[in-house]
């Protein structure tokens, strides 16, 4: 999450504390809107891919699994 906070700080020109609050707000919003498995994967990605997982790759796999029914997959 530190990397994202730094990116927001640099791009938007706000203090690190303000960027931390903004990132936390957006992450909370996304977790509330995403299906459960994706919210969990989002936590892992923001923690740096905990457990040696692929982070974003795992998130994509969870998205495919959670949304598969929409595309005729079981």
JOZIBEL-V587203 format. One line per field, one symbol per residue. phi: phi as a letter, one per 40 degrees, with the letter a starting at -180 (. if undefined). psi: psi as a letter, one per 20 degrees, with the letter a starting at -180 (. if undefined). Layout:
# JOZIBEL-V587203
phi: ???
psi: ???
This chain:
# JOZIBEL-V587203
phi: .cccccccdcccgbcdcccdccccccccccccccddccccccdccccggdggccgcccccccccccbdccbgcb
psi: hhgggggggghhkrqhgghgggghgggggghhhqqghhhghgggghjklqjjrjdhghggghggghihhhjjq.
